[in-house]
Amino acid sequence: MPTSPPTPPRVADLFQDPRRENCPWCGSGNLRTRARAAAPGPGDPGMFVMDQCRACGHAFQNPRLTAEGLAFHQLDFFARRLDDFAERSLSPGAVRRRHLAAARTILPLAAEPESWLDVGTGHGRFPETAKEVFPYTSFDGLDPTPRVEEALRAERVEEAHIGDLTSPWVLARLRSRYDVVSMFHHLEHAPNPRAELRAALAVLRPGGHLLIELPDPRSAFATLLRRWWLPYGQPRHLHLLPPANLCAELRARGCEILTTDRRAPHIPYDLSGALAIFLTHVPGPVRRAAAPLLAAASALDRALAPLLRHTCFSNAYRIVARKPSAPRQRGQAT
């Protein structure tokens, strides 16, 4: 009697690690599911799950994508040009103002930096704008994609590095070179956020500054919108760190937390982002017909932003930390 051929494994099954039973941040086994979502776009990518630790609040993809799976979905994501949704949801002027405000957070904390590394720089839009604040600073860019080379050709960065900050060859080349390291919405993509923080501190000079912006998993929008909340970013976002966890980790490494801000980093894209994610699962003609509705949702996001950024609905936060200065050598003059 003929037998049917075996069912081929789904992409998700090929590209996922085994499911964890404990938190990758604190080790607690007290987990709950925050959201279940399919990757946007056609096909059968399977379901992706965001779990949260009840003990420390850390949210993480579970089971997590392997390096091969993450690379697969990164390529798919860039090919469909969803990477720039946040910027497309804002006017060019609003994006520029966000970058200027982020750069200016360093102004009252230190003299003009000699060198600055922007990690996950993409096309180098932040360094391009930050030069208006720090015209004598040398801005370099690091990104896992060739987009950073485009930034170099456009003279938005002075040096372009392709790769991961935690790679031994990257660390060997960049160790102790920078006065400031910035990471804007980068750590959520990192397989190991702690290793990424260690690497960022390694490329900083003693007394240098680390500038980080991240989605805030405590946002009320995360609870309200669940699987449709854009910062869950499945399947590309692997970790969402609460501010308290990030601050505690930096302090444990000897850093001083200089500023924390949940207002200015808020990005007005929650409602329009939820609708955009929903529309990736419907036929093309429906998506095109819904374009006016998407525009209306984006306008509502922007209209509500001045109020929401002062409430629990704020969806992001910014932290500036200072790396400890080099310890005095015995006999050094004070």
C-alpha positions in Angstrom: 0.0 0.0 0.0 1.6 3.3 -1.0 2.5 5.7 1.7 2.2 9.5 1.5 5.5 11.4 1.4 6.5 12.9 4.7 5.4 16.5 5.3 8.3 18.8 4.8 9.3 20.9 7.8 8.2 24.5 8.0 10.7 27.3 7.8 10.0 28.1 11.4 10.8 24.6 12.5 14.1 24.6 10.6 15.2 28.0 12.0 14.2 27.8 15.7 16.0 26.7 18.8 14.2 24.5 21.4 11.8 26.3 23.6 13.1 27.7 26.9 11.5 26.9 30.2 13.3 29.8 32.0 14.1 33.5 31.6 17.3 34.2 29.6 17.9 37.3 31.8 17.3 36.2 35.4 16.8 32.4 35.1 13.3 32.3 36.6 10.9 29.7 35.4 7.9 31.8 36.1 6.9 32.7 32.5 3.8 33.9 30.8 3.0 34.4 27.1 2.6 38.0 26.0 1.8 37.5 22.3 1.6 35.0 19.5 2.1 36.3 16.0 2.8 35.0 12.5 5.6 36.7 10.5 4.1 39.3 8.2 3.8 38.5 4.6 2.6 35.5 2.5 3.6 31.9 3.1 3.5 29.7 6.2 6.2 30.9 8.5 4.6 29.4 11.6 3.8 31.2 14.8 6.2 33.2 16.9 5.8 33.6 20.6 6.8 36.4 22.9 7.1 35.2 26.5 7.6 37.4 29.6 9.3 36.6 32.9 7.0 37.4 35.8 10.0 37.8 38.1 12.0 40.5 36.2 9.7 41.6 33.4 12.1 40.6 30.6 10.2 39.7 27.4 11.8 37.4 24.8 11.1 35.3 21.7 10.4 31.7 22.7 11.5 29.5 21.0 14.1 31.8 19.6 15.3 32.0 16.0 18.7 30.5 15.2 21.3 32.7 13.6 20.3 31.1 10.2 16.6 31.9 10.9 17.3 35.4 11.9 19.4 36.0 8.8 16.6 34.5 6.6 13.9 36.8 8.1 16.2 39.8 8.1 16.7 39.4 4.3 12.9 38.9 3.8 12.2 42.0 5.9 14.6 44.3 4.1 13.4 43.0 0.7 9.8 44.0 1.6 11.1 47.4 2.8 9.3 47.2 6.1 12.5 48.3 7.9 11.7 52.0 7.4 8.1 51.9 8.6 8.9 54.0 11.7 10.6 56.7 9.6 7.9 56.6 6.9 5.3 57.0 9.6 6.9 60.3 10.5 7.7 63.4 8.4 11.3 63.9 7.5 11.4 66.9 9.7 10.1 64.8 12.7 12.8 62.2 12.1 15.5 64.9 12.0 14.2 66.5 15.2 14.3 63.1 16.9 17.9 62.6 15.9 18.9 66.1 17.0 17.2 65.6 20.4 19.0 62.3 20.9 22.4 63.8 20.0 21.8 66.8 22.3 21.4 64.5 25.3 25.2 64.2 25.3 25.8 68.0 25.3 25.4 68.7 29.0 27.3 65.6 30.0 30.7 65.9 28.4 32.9 68.0 26.1 32.5 67.4 22.4 33.4 63.8 21.7 36.4 63.1 19.5 34.9 59.9 18.1 31.4 58.3 18.1 30.3 54.8 17.0 26.6 54.3 16.0 25.8 50.6 16.3 23.1 49.4 13.9 23.4 52.6 12.0 21.7 51.4 8.8 21.9 54.1 6.2 23.7 56.4 8.7 20.8 58.9 9.1 21.6 59.5 12.8 25.3 60.3 12.3 24.4 62.6 9.4 22.1 64.7 11.6 24.2 64.5 14.8 27.1 66.2 12.9 25.0 69.4 13.2 25.3 69.2 16.9 28.9 67.9 17.0 30.6 69.2 13.8 34.1 68.2 14.9 33.3 64.7 16.0 34.3 61.7 13.9 31.2 59.5 13.4 31.7 55.8 12.4 28.9 53.3 11.7 28.5 49.6 12.4 25.8 47.5 10.8 25.3 43.8 9.9 24.2 44.8 6.4 25.9 46.6 3.4 23.7 49.7 4.1 26.5 51.1 6.1 28.7 51.1 3.0 26.1 53.3 1.3 26.3 55.6 4.3 30.1 55.8 3.8 29.7 56.6 0.1 27.2 59.3 1.0 29.7 60.7 3.6 27.3 60.2 6.5 30.0 58.2 8.4 33.8 58.4 8.2 34.4 54.7 8.7 32.0 51.8 7.9 32.1 48.5 9.6 30.0 45.5 8.5 29.4 42.9 11.1 28.4 42.3 14.7 29.8 44.3 17.6 30.4 41.0 19.6 32.5 39.5 16.8 36.2 39.0 18.0 37.6 40.7 14.9 35.3 43.7 15.3 36.2 44.1 19.0 39.9 43.7 18.2 39.7 46.5 15.7 37.5 48.9 17.7 38.5 48.3 21.3 38.7 51.6 23.4 38.4 53.8 20.3 35.2 55.8 21.1 34.1 58.5 23.4 30.4 57.7 22.7 28.6 54.6 21.5 25.0 54.9 20.5 22.5 52.0 20.0 19.1 53.1 18.7 16.6 50.3 18.7 19.4 47.8 18.3 19.5 45.6 21.4 16.0 44.1 20.7 17.6 42.4 17.7 20.7 41.0 19.6 20.7 37.3 20.4 22.6 38.1 23.6 21.9 41.6 24.9 24.4 41.2 27.8 27.2 40.3 25.4 26.2 43.3 23.2 26.5 45.6 26.3 29.9 44.1 27.2 31.1 44.8 23.7 29.8 48.3 23.7 31.7 49.1 26.9 34.8 47.4 25.5 34.9 49.8 22.5 34.3 52.8 24.7 37.2 54.7 26.2 37.3 55.0 30.0 34.8 57.7 31.0 33.0 57.4 27.7 29.2 57.5 27.3 26.7 54.8 26.1 23.5 56.1 24.6 20.7 53.5 24.2 17.1 53.7 23.0 14.8 50.7 23.2 11.1 49.8 23.0 9.5 49.7 26.5 7.7 46.4 27.1 5.9 48.1 30.0 4.0 50.3 27.5 0.2 50.1 27.9 0.0 49.7 24.1 1.8 46.4 24.5 -1.1 45.1 26.6 -3.8 46.7 24.6 -2.6 45.7 21.1 -1.0 42.4 22.0 0.2 40.6 18.8 -0.4 43.7 16.7 2.0 45.9 18.8 4.8 46.9 16.3 7.7 46.8 18.8 7.0 43.1 19.3 8.5 42.9 15.8 8.1 39.2 15.2 10.1 37.4 14.2 13.0 39.9 14.2 12.8 41.2 17.8 14.4 38.7 20.2 14.4 40.6 23.5 12.6 43.5 25.0 14.3 44.8 28.1 12.5 46.8 30.9 14.4 50.0 31.9 15.1 48.7 35.4 16.8 45.6 34.0 19.0 47.5 31.7 20.0 50.0 34.4 20.8 47.3 36.9 23.0 45.5 34.3 24.9 48.7 33.5 25.4 49.5 37.2 26.7 46.0 37.8 29.4 46.7 35.2 30.4 49.9 37.1 28.6 52.4 34.9 26.8 55.5 36.2 23.3 56.1 34.9 23.2 59.8 34.0 19.8 60.1 32.4 16.6 58.1 31.8 13.8 59.4 29.6 10.5 57.8 28.6 9.0 60.9 27.0 11.1 62.1 24.1 11.9 58.6 22.7 8.2 57.8 22.2 7.5 57.0 18.5 4.0 57.8 17.2 3.3 54.6 15.3 1.3 52.3 17.6 -2.1 52.5 16.0 -0.8 52.8 12.4 1.7 50.0 13.1 -0.9 47.6 14.4 -3.0 48.3 11.3 0.0 47.9 9.0 0.8 44.5 10.5 -2.8 43.4 10.1 -2.8 44.4 6.5 0.2 42.3 5.7 -2.0 39.3 6.2 -4.8 40.3 3.8 -4.9 40.2 0.0 -3.2 43.0 -2.0 -6.4 44.6 -3.2 -7.6 45.0 0.4 -4.3 46.5 1.4 -4.5 49.1 -1.4 -8.1 49.9 -0.5 -7.2 50.4 3.1 -4.5 53.0 2.4 -6.7 56.0 3.5 -7.5 54.2 6.7 -3.7 53.7 7.4 -3.1 57.4 6.7 -5.9 58.3 9.2 -4.4 56.0 11.8 -1.0 57.6 11.3 -2.4 61.1 11.7 -4.2 60.0 14.9 -0.9 58.6 16.3 0.8 61.9 15.7 -2.1 63.9 17.1 -2.1 61.9 20.3 1.7 61.8 20.7 2.1 65.0 22.8 -0.3 63.6 25.4 0.7 59.9 25.3 4.4 60.5 25.7 3.6 61.7 29.3 1.6 58.6 30.2 2.1 54.8 30.5 1.4 54.6 26.8 4.9 55.9 25.9 6.4 53.1 23.9 10.2 53.7 24.2 12.9 54.9 26.6 16.4 56.4 26.4 19.3 55.8 28.8 22.7 57.5 28.9 25.3 55.8 31.0 29.0 56.6 31.7 31.7 54.0 31.6 33.9 54.0 34.7 37.1 55.9 34.3 40.4 54.0 34.3 41.5 53.2 37.9 44.3 55.2 39.3 47.7 53.5 39.2 49.5 53.2 42.5 51.6 56.3 43.1 49.7 58.4 40.6 49.3 62.0 41.6 45.8 63.1 42.6 
